[in-house]
Structure formats: structure tokens, C-alpha cells
């Protein structure tokens, strides 16, 4: 993959597995800007440090990025679940110092692995309860609260010498579809967006955020093109009106809303021409080769100017210079109190939504756990409430209901009668995630609560599930290991773990 240095300097590549392939290392030798790591690339702390060291041996200025949002989206801790509650929980606690401390903990974890680009925080306002992909990844429904926590998160991450990324500009929270699967369209005007969705991005820019990621969402009142390939959004609004001078990064270009692949790289060409600086290329070597070929052809025919390429590459180089990992860790960044997992545990406890009779269980329960994957396109949580309760209350039984990746959001409930029979004479815990927008989970609640109105309902998604529960509801506002552990400790009566749990008022958590 040989092309001019400036063009290579605008590309973020991906690869399969825990070891860097030879073709990727050669591409780094030729000036590839960097690499995005996913869970499949990371097996442990030593392995990721070794991997990143190898990547930088071939390009010392390489950016190494990951989506380490905390909560349900984690790459570094994918094997066990995140040590930190996600944005919805942090927004509910509404302690800006705590949000910044969590962000510093995440930044310290990334820096320890040698990563220098954090593809977080999510700055989207959760204005649509039916949104299938943002939900608990957002700090909430109030633009000002989201803005304040976005800025606090940016400050915390960047204190570790790791560049933060506010995403997904100009906002993904209003959509009713997942851009991994289809292109969403939002009818709001620019004036309406300026008073809501754009507020957190202004705050992130004011806080000095180094990068902003685009949304694969269309806003017809502003431009008929998706924001990722819209000059109106990227150059005129983000650069011109909001004054952002850092690096604009695209979301993954192989998501269905853009659709780049081994057959087409129109999204990569359109994004670079529109003003994006760093392209998150499609997965797979063939698709990435197609992107390079398409971009070279676009430069040759004038569709993308050499000046535009040089401008983008210079911004990326400046970012790499700022975010170079220290050879010797900064003692302040490495402070164990900053990355102390107890920070995440305590905040998860503080964010619990406890209503009615939810509390310590009188005996080991039977658990119907449907609190897993939020979207079939997002990796499932490695932690489960069923597993955590088994650890704390020997004798706990139950079944975990998950939707296999790539299949419709549906599950087989034909076994419900036998599961309820197995739960006879013992506490029943029903775990759901965003049942308000998922018919099969609503049906699970309806039928189970009709038979067992005393069941404790645990919601691991947004607070909207509270209305579907019976008298006992426990909300975690996320399915990170930290949040599920907080719920398990409460239900198991672990008093030492419940000392910092106030009941969160769910008013203002929902739009």
C-alpha cells in the first residue's frame, strides 16, 4: 500500500486479531497515521503494550486509538466489563469532579497501554427514548448537563496526555435508528440543533478537545448529505461557526449509513473532500486497499485537492505531536488514586435508581437476565447480573437471555413457564435493558409480572423501563461491570458496598 505521505497521514486502519499483520507494519513504515484497536486486538495489559510498541517501532508518530467510553463500550476491559460506570450513570450523579476523575482513570489506563487517542466522550443528547444505539452512552437528556459532563470528561482524559474525541457531531441522540445498520434522518433545523445538540460540542471545543468525530446522520434542513460527507456541517458549521481547529475524525466508514467496503470507498472520498482529516477506514485489508485506490484517483482527477490532503495531514501530525506517549509515565497520571477502581465502584453505587421495595433479597433468587446487548452491532457486556449474584449468593439460579449478534432483536420465550416454575418459592429477579423499546422484553415483563408481581425488576438501560416495572425497581443506568456489581451488592445485602448509595431521583433523567 504505497501512496503519498500526506494521504497515508489521513488514515486510521484496522486489523483482525491480537498481532499486527505484516501488511499493516509496512503501511506504518510508509506513514500510515494510525490504528484503531478493538476488543479482538486486546488480550491483556502486557500484550497491548507489546503490540503498541511494535506499531510505533514502524511509525513513532502513530496514533493508536480505542473507543474506551466506560460503561457498556470498552475495549481495554472487554473480557471482564468496564471498571467504570457509563455516561448515563455519571450524568445522573451529576458530580463534575467525579466525571473528570473517571475520565482521568480511563485516560491513565489508555496511557499505560501506550494508546494516545481516546474515541470518547459521547457528547450526544439523549433526546429520543427510542434511540437504539446512544441511550446510556449519553450523559442525559438535558443539553446543559451533557455539555458540562462532556467538558469534564475531555479535561480528565487530556490531563493524561491522551487526546479526547467528542462524538458524534452534530448529534446522534435524536435518531430512531442505528447508523451501523441504516442512515438516520433528523428533521430539526440548524437553529433547533444549535440550542440543543450542538451545545455539548461547543463545550468540548471550549474545553480544548483535540478531536471531534462525525455522525453518519442526515439533517435535510441543513444539508441533504450525511454529516460525515457534508462540507456544510464539517467546514462551514464545525470549523467556521463553532471555531474548531483540531482534527475531525469520521466514524467507521463501513457502517451501513455510509457503506464503504471492498467494492466502494465513496464515503472516504466524500468525507475527506468535505473537511474530515482522519478517516476511520472500513475493516478488512481489501476494503482499506479500495479506500487508498479511490482516494488516489480522487486526487488525480481533482475531486479532492492536494491542498485539502496536505491540510488534513498537517492537523493529524500536530495531533500526534501533542499526544506522543511519554517514555517514562508521568507520576501524577500514574497515581493509583486516579485509576483506583473503587472510584468506579462508588460512583456506580451512587447512580443506582432504587424505588419501592427493591433491596436486599431474603434468599438466593432465580434470575431471568435479559440485560445484555443494547444493539446487535455493539459487543455484549462481559459481565452479567446473574453471574455476579451467583458469586455473592450461592444457590442463585437462572437463565441469561441474549440475542445472538447479527440476528433480529428477538428472543424465544417459550421456556418462560418452566422458568417461572423453577422460581417458585424463592425471590425472582427480572433483568431487562431498554424494554420500553424492545417488544420481546416488554412481553417478558408483562407475563412474568402477571405471575409474580413481587419480582424485583432490574433495568440496565435508561430509566424509561421504570414505568414497566412492578413495585420493586432497581435501575443501574448501564451494564458495565461496575454498575452491575453495585446492583448485585445491594441485592445481596453487602452493607459495606451500599454505604455511598443515595437513591437517584429519576426526574430529569428522561426527556
C-alpha positions in Angstrom: 0.0 0.0 0.0 2.3 2.8 -1.2 0.9 6.3 -1.8 2.0 9.8 -0.9 2.8 10.5 2.7 0.1 13.1 3.2 -2.6 10.7 2.1 -1.4 8.0 4.3 -1.2 10.5 7.1 -5.0 10.9 6.9 -5.9 7.2 7.5 -6.8 5.1 10.6 -6.6 1.4 9.8 -7.9 -1.7 11.5 -6.8 -5.3 11.6 -8.0 -8.7 12.9 -6.6 -10.5 16.0 -4.1 -9.7 18.7 -1.0 -9.5 16.4 -0.2 -6.8 13.8 -0.1 -8.3 10.3 3.0 -7.6 8.1 1.0 -5.5 5.6 0.0 -3.1 8.4 3.5 -2.8 9.6 4.7 -2.0 6.1 1.9 0.6 5.8 3.1 2.2 9.0 6.6 2.3 7.6 5.0 4.3 4.7 3.5 6.9 7.0 0.1 5.5 8.0 -1.4 7.9 10.5 -2.5 5.3 13.0 -4.6 2.3 14.1 -7.9 1.8 15.9 -7.9 -1.1 18.4 -11.0 -3.1 19.1 -11.6 -5.8 21.7 -10.4 -8.5 19.4 -7.0 -6.8 19.3 -6.5 -6.8 23.0 -5.9 -9.8 25.3 -4.3 -8.2 28.3 -2.2 -5.3 29.6 1.2 -6.8 28.6 0.0 -7.9 25.2 -1.4 -4.4 24.3 1.8 -2.7 25.4 3.9 -5.0 23.3 1.5 -4.6 20.3 1.6 -0.8 20.6 5.4 -0.8 20.9 5.6 -2.8 17.7 3.3 -0.4 15.9 5.4 2.6 17.0 8.6 0.9 16.0 7.4 1.2 12.5 5.9 4.7 12.9 6.9 6.6 16.1 4.2 9.2 15.4 1.4 6.7 15.0 -1.9 7.4 16.7 -3.2 4.4 18.5 -6.9 4.8 19.3 -9.7 2.9 21.0 -13.4 3.6 21.9 -12.9 3.4 25.7 -16.1 5.1 26.8 -16.6 3.3 30.1 -20.0 1.8 30.7 -21.1 -0.6 28.0 -18.4 0.3 25.4 -14.9 -0.9 26.5 -12.0 -2.3 24.5 -9.4 -2.5 27.2 -11.6 -4.3 29.6 -13.9 -6.1 27.2 -13.0 -9.5 28.7 -14.5 -8.6 32.1 -16.6 -5.5 31.6 -15.7 -1.9 32.4 -14.5 -0.8 35.8 -16.3 2.5 35.3 -20.0 3.4 35.1 -21.0 4.9 31.8 -22.2 8.3 30.9 -25.8 7.9 31.9 -24.8 7.0 35.4 -22.3 9.9 35.6 -24.9 12.3 34.4 -27.3 11.1 37.0 -24.9 11.5 39.8 -24.1 15.0 38.3 -20.8 15.4 40.0 -18.4 17.1 37.5 -15.3 16.4 39.6 -16.3 12.7 39.7 -16.8 12.6 36.0 -13.4 14.2 35.4 -11.8 11.7 37.8 -13.4 8.7 36.0 -12.1 10.2 32.7 -8.6 10.5 34.2 -8.8 6.9 35.3 -9.7 5.8 31.7 -7.0 8.1 30.3 -4.4 6.6 32.7 -5.4 3.1 31.6 -5.0 4.0 27.9 -1.7 5.8 28.5 -0.4 2.8 30.4 -1.1 0.7 27.4 0.6 3.2 25.1 -2.6 4.4 23.4 -2.9 8.1 22.8 -6.3 8.7 21.2 -9.5 8.2 23.2 -12.6 8.0 20.9 -14.8 9.4 23.7 -16.7 11.1 25.2 -20.1 10.6 23.6 -21.5 14.2 23.5 -24.9 13.2 22.1 -28.0 14.5 23.9 -30.4 11.6 24.7 -33.5 13.3 23.3 -35.1 10.3 21.7 -36.1 7.4 24.1 -36.4 5.1 21.2 -32.8 5.6 20.0 -31.3 2.1 19.7 -27.6 3.0 19.9 -27.0 6.0 22.1 -29.2 5.6 25.2 -27.0 5.0 28.3 -23.9 6.1 26.4 -25.2 9.7 26.7 -24.9 11.9 29.9 -28.6 12.6 29.6 -31.4 14.5 28.0 -30.5 18.0 29.3 -28.1 19.7 26.8 -26.5 21.8 29.5 -25.9 18.8 31.8 -24.5 16.9 28.8 -22.3 19.8 27.9 -20.8 20.2 31.4 -20.0 16.5 31.8 -18.6 16.3 28.2 -16.2 19.1 29.1 -15.3 17.5 32.4 -14.6 14.2 30.6 -12.4 15.9 28.0 -10.4 17.6 30.7 -9.8 14.4 32.6 -8.7 12.3 29.6 -6.4 15.0 28.2 -4.8 15.5 31.6 -3.2 12.2 30.9 -1.7 13.2 27.6 -4.3 11.3 25.7 -6.3 13.1 23.1 -10.1 13.1 23.6 -12.8 12.9 20.9 -16.3 14.5 21.2 -18.7 12.4 19.2 -21.0 12.2 17.2 -21.1 15.6 15.6 -23.6 17.3 15.1 -25.5 14.8 17.3 -26.8 11.2 17.1 -29.3 11.4 20.0 -32.4 12.4 18.1 -32.3 9.4 15.7 -34.6 6.4 15.9 -32.2 4.1 14.0 -28.7 2.7 14.5 -26.2 4.1 11.9 -24.4 0.8 12.0 -27.5 -0.6 10.2 -29.0 2.3 8.2 -28.9 6.0 7.6 -31.0 8.1 10.0 -32.6 11.4 9.2 -33.4 14.2 11.6 -35.8 16.9 10.7 -34.6 19.6 13.1 -33.4 22.9 11.8 -29.9 24.3 12.4 -31.4 26.8 14.9 -33.1 24.0 16.9 -29.9 22.0 16.9 -27.9 25.0 18.0 -30.0 25.2 21.1 -29.7 21.5 22.0 -27.5 19.0 20.1 -24.6 21.4 19.4 -24.4 22.7 23.0 -22.1 19.9 24.2 -19.8 20.2 21.2 -19.4 23.9 21.9 -18.5 23.0 25.5 -16.0 20.3 24.3 -14.3 22.8 22.0 -14.1 25.4 24.8 -12.5 22.7 27.0 -9.8 22.2 24.4 -10.9 18.9 22.9 -8.3 17.7 20.4 -10.7 15.8 18.0 -14.3 15.6 17.1 -16.0 12.6 15.4 -18.7 12.9 12.8 -22.2 11.3 12.8 -23.4 9.2 9.9 -26.8 11.1 10.2 -28.6 13.2 7.7 -30.1 16.6 8.6 -32.1 17.6 5.5 -33.0 21.1 6.8 -29.2 21.8 6.8 -27.8 19.5 4.1 -29.2 16.5 2.3 -25.8 14.7 2.7 -24.9 12.8 5.9 -22.8 14.9 8.2 -19.8 12.8 7.7 -19.6 13.8 4.0 -21.2 17.2 4.3 -19.0 20.3 3.7 -21.8 22.4 5.2 -21.5 20.6 8.5 -17.8 20.0 8.7 -16.3 23.0 7.1 -18.9 25.7 7.5 -20.5 24.8 10.8 -17.9 22.9 12.8 -14.9 24.9 11.5 -16.4 28.2 10.6 -19.3 28.7 13.1 -18.0 26.7 16.1 -14.4 27.6 15.6 -13.0 24.0 16.0 -9.3 23.9 14.9 -8.5 20.3 15.8 -8.8 17.0 14.0 -12.1 16.0 12.5 -12.4 12.1 12.6 -15.0 10.1 10.8 -17.0 7.4 12.5 -16.3 4.0 10.9 -16.9 4.2 7.2 -18.1 0.7 6.8 -21.2 1.3 8.9 -24.3 0.8 6.7 -25.2 4.5 6.9 -22.1 5.2 4.7 -21.4 1.7 3.4 -17.7 1.7 2.3 -16.4 -1.8 1.5 -14.1 -3.7 -0.8 -16.3 -2.6 -3.7 -16.7 1.1 -2.8 -15.0 3.9 -1.0 -17.2 6.8 -1.9 -17.6 7.7 1.8 -13.8 8.1 2.3 -13.6 10.3 -0.7 -16.6 12.4 0.3 -15.5 12.8 3.9 -12.0 14.0 3.0 -13.4 16.4 0.4 -16.0 17.7 3.0 -13.4 18.6 5.6 -12.7 15.4 7.6 -9.0 15.0 8.5 -8.7 11.4 9.7 -10.7 8.6 8.1 -11.7 5.5 10.2 -11.4 3.0 7.3 -13.6 0.0 6.8 -12.5 -3.3 8.3 -10.6 -5.7 6.2 -7.4 -5.3 4.1 -9.3 -5.3 0.7 -11.7 -2.5 1.8 -8.7 -0.5 3.0 -6.9 -1.0 -0.2 -10.0 0.1 -2.1 -10.1 3.3 0.0 -6.5 4.1 -0.8 -7.0 3.5 -4.5 -10.2 5.6 -4.5 -8.5 8.5 -2.7 -5.5 8.4 -5.1 -7.9 8.5 -8.0 -9.8 11.4 -6.4 -6.6 13.4 -6.0 -5.7 12.6 -9.6 -9.0 13.8 -11.1 -9.3 16.8 -8.8 -12.3 15.5 -6.7 -10.1 16.0 -3.6 -7.4 18.7 -3.8 -3.8 18.1 -2.9 -4.2 21.2 -0.7 -7.0 19.6 1.2 -5.0 16.4 1.8 -2.0 18.4 3.0 -4.1 20.5 5.4 -5.7 17.4 6.9 -2.3 15.6 7.2 -0.8 18.6 8.9 -3.6 18.7 11.5 -3.1 14.9 12.2 0.7 15.4 12.6 0.1 18.2 15.1 -2.2 15.9 17.0 0.4 13.1 17.0 3.0 15.5 18.3 0.7 16.6 21.1 -0.4 13.1 22.1 3.0 11.4 22.0 3.2 8.9 24.8 5.8 9.6 27.4 8.7 7.1 27.6 8.5 7.4 31.4 4.9 7.6 32.8 4.0 10.8 34.4 3.9 10.1 38.2 0.7 12.2 38.5 -1.0 10.3 35.7 0.1 7.0 37.2 -1.1 7.9 40.7 -3.1 4.8 41.8 -5.7 7.0 43.3 -6.6 8.4 39.9 -7.1 5.0 38.3 -8.4 3.3 41.5 -11.3 1.0 40.6 -13.0 2.0 43.8 -13.8 5.3 42.2 -15.9 3.5 39.6 -17.5 1.2 42.1 -18.6 4.1 44.4 -20.0 6.2 41.5 -21.9 3.1 40.3 -23.4 2.8 43.7 -24.3 6.5 43.9 -26.0 6.2 40.5 -28.4 3.4 41.4 -32.1 4.2 40.9 -33.9 2.5 43.8 -37.6 2.6 44.1 -40.3 0.8 46.0 -39.2 -2.4 47.8 -36.0 -3.1 45.8 -33.3 -4.0 48.2 -31.7 -6.9 50.0 -33.1 -10.3 48.9 -34.3 -12.6 51.6 -32.8 -15.7 49.9 -30.8 -16.7 46.8 -33.0 -15.7 43.8 -34.0 -17.1 40.5 -32.8 -14.7 37.8 -34.2 -14.1 34.3 -31.4 -12.0 32.9 -32.2 -10.2 29.6 -30.0 -7.2 30.4 -27.3 -7.9 27.8 -26.7 -6.4 24.4 -28.1 -2.9 23.7 -27.6 -3.2 20.0 -26.7 -6.2 17.9 -23.9 -4.1 16.5 -22.3 -3.4 19.9 -20.3 -6.0 21.8 -22.2 -7.6 24.6 -21.3 -6.9 28.2 -18.9 -9.4 29.6 -20.5 -9.1 33.0 -24.0 -10.3 33.9 -26.1 -9.7 37.0 -26.9 -13.4 37.1 -23.2 -14.3 37.3 -22.5 -11.6 39.9 -25.4 -12.8 42.1 -24.2 -16.4 41.8 -20.8 -15.2 43.2 -22.4 -13.4 46.1 -25.4 -15.6 46.9 -24.6 -19.3 46.5 -27.7 -21.1 45.4 -28.7 -18.4 42.9 -30.1 -20.0 39.7 -31.5 -18.6 36.5 -31.0 -18.2 32.8 -29.4 -15.5 30.7 -31.4 -14.5 27.6 -29.2 -12.9 25.0 -29.8 -12.0 21.3 -27.1 -13.5 19.1 -25.1 -10.9 17.1 -26.4 -10.4 13.6 -29.9 -11.7 14.4 -33.1 -9.7 14.9 -33.8 -8.2 18.3 -36.0 -11.1 19.4 -35.7 -14.0 21.8 -37.5 -17.3 22.4 -39.8 -17.0 25.5 -41.3 -20.5 25.1 -39.4 -21.6 28.2 -40.9 -18.9 30.4 -43.4 -21.2 32.1 -40.8 -23.6 33.2 -38.5 -20.8 34.3 -41.3 -19.3 36.5 -42.0 -22.8 37.9 -38.3 -23.1 38.8 -38.6 -19.7 40.6 -41.5 -20.9 42.8 -40.9 -20.3 46.5 -37.9 -18.0 46.0 -37.2 -14.4 45.1 -37.5 -13.6 41.3 -35.3 -11.1 39.7 -36.1 -9.9 36.2 -33.3 -8.1 34.4 -34.1 -6.1 31.3 -32.4 -3.4 29.2 -34.5 -0.8 27.4 -37.6 -2.9 27.4 -39.6 0.2 26.6 -38.4 0.0 23.0 -37.9 -3.8 22.7 -41.2 -5.8 22.3 -39.8 -9.1 23.5 -38.6 -7.7 26.7 -41.9 -5.9 27.3 -43.6 -9.2 26.8 -41.2 -10.9 29.2 -42.1 -8.3 31.9 -45.8 -8.4 31.2 -46.0 -12.2 31.5 -43.6 -12.6 34.4 -45.0 -9.8 36.5 -48.6 -11.1 35.9 -47.4 -14.4 37.5 -45.0 -12.8 40.0 -45.9 -9.2 40.9 -43.4 -9.4 43.7 -40.5 -9.7 41.3 -37.7 -7.3 41.5 -37.1 -5.6 38.1 -33.6 -4.5 37.4 -33.2 -2.2 34.4 -29.7 -2.0 33.0 -30.6 0.6 30.3 -32.1 4.0 30.5 -34.6 5.0 33.2 -37.6 4.6 30.9 -38.1 1.0 32.0 -39.2 2.1 35.4 -42.8 2.6 34.1 -42.9 -1.1 33.1 -41.8 -2.5 36.4 -43.8 -3.5 39.4 -43.4 -2.1 42.9 -39.7 -3.1 43.2 -37.4 -1.5 40.6 -33.6 -1.1 40.6 -32.0 0.8 37.8 -28.3 0.7 37.1 -28.2 3.2 34.1 -25.8 0.9 32.3 -24.4 -2.6 32.2 -20.8 -2.0 33.0 -19.2 -4.4 35.4 -19.1 -1.5 37.9 -22.8 -0.8 37.6 -23.9 -4.5 37.7 -21.6 -5.1 40.7 -23.3 -2.2 42.5 -26.7 -3.8 41.9 -25.5 -7.2 42.9 -24.1 -5.9 46.1 -27.3 -4.2 47.0 -29.4 -7.2 46.3 -27.0 -9.5 48.2 -27.0 -7.2 51.2 -23.4 -6.3 51.0 -23.6 -3.4 53.5 -20.0 -2.3 53.1 -20.8 -1.7 49.4 -24.0 0.2 49.9 -22.7 2.9 52.2 -22.4 5.5 49.5 -25.7 4.8 47.7 -28.3 7.6 47.7 -31.5 7.0 45.8 -31.2 8.8 42.5 -34.2 10.9 41.6 -35.2 9.8 38.1 -36.8 13.2 37.4 -34.9 15.0 34.6 -33.1 11.8 33.6 -35.6 11.2 30.8 -36.8 13.6 28.1 
